[in-house]
C-alpha cells in the first residue's frame, strides 16, 4: 500500500474532519428496504394531506394530488415518503376519523405502487394502527410519545417509531420557549422517551430520534441545536433532521417560504456532517443530489463517473 492511495482506502472507518457519532445498530430493515446508516443517508419526502400545511398550503390536500405527489417522490428516488393529515402547528382539533380518512387512502395507494418506505406523521394510536395495517412501516410522532398507547401500537407491529422532541400538547401553542442548554435538554428528553418506548416493548432496532428543528424552539435555539446536532446523534440511534423550508432558515436569511431551498440544502448537509442519517425534505431531486454529494465528501460512496485527471 503506497502513500498515493486515497485516504478513504487506507482508513475506511474515518471521515476526515467529520468524526461521526457511532450508531449502535446501523443496519435497519424498514418495510421492504434495508439501510446501513453507518454509510448511508436516507431522503424522506413530505406529503401533507392538509388544507393548511406549513409549506405547500394545501397543494396536496386533494386525494389525487397527494397520491400523485407521493408516487412521483418515490419515482424521483426518495427512500422514504412521510404522509401527514394534521400539521404540527396549533389549530383546531382534527377528529381521529377525519385524520384516518386523509392519510389512509394515500398509504394504500402508495403501498400498491412502490416499495418505498412509507411513514405516517401522527400522534394518534388509532391512526397509526390503521396505517400500519395498510402498509406504513414507520410512525413519525412529532409529540415525542405524548400518548403512550402509540408505543403499544408500534410495539405490536414490525414498524419503526420516530421520536421527536417537542414540548407542547398536540396542536397547542407554547409561546416563548426557554432552554438553559437547548441541545442538552433535547438530548435528555429524547433519551427519556427512548426509555419509555423500550419499556413498552419497542426494540431499539426500531427506534429513530429527531431533535425537532423549530418545534417549540425559536430561531436562535434551533441554530444552536443544529450546530450541536452531534450531541443528539451521540445517543447512538439513527437521527432524523427535519429542516426543510423551516422558519429558522427564513429568519436567518430573511426569505419567504418559497425561497428557502438553498438554506434547506445547506442545513441538511450540516446535520449530515454532524451525524444525521435521515433528512426530511420537500424538494426531492435537489435534496437527493445534495445528500449524495455529502455522502461522497464523507467517503460513504465513491464518485459515479470519475474521469477528471484520471
Buried (B, 14 or more C-beta within 10 A) or exposed (E): EEEEEEEBEEEEEBBEEBEBBEBEBBEBEBBEBEBEBBBBBBBBBBBBBBEEBBBBEEEBBEBEBBBBBBBBBBEBBBBBBBBBBBBBEEEEEBEBEEBBBBBBBBBBBBBEEBEBBBBBBBBBBBBBBBBBEBBBBBBBBBBBBBBEBBBBBBBEBEBBBBBBBBBBEBBEEEEEBEBEEBBEBBBEBBBEBBEBBBEBEBEEEBBBBBBBBBBBBBBEBBBBBBEBBBBBBBBBBBBBBBBBBBBBBBBBEEBEBEEBBEBBBBBBBBBBBBBBBBBBBBBBEBBBBBBBEBBEBBBBBEEEEEEEEE
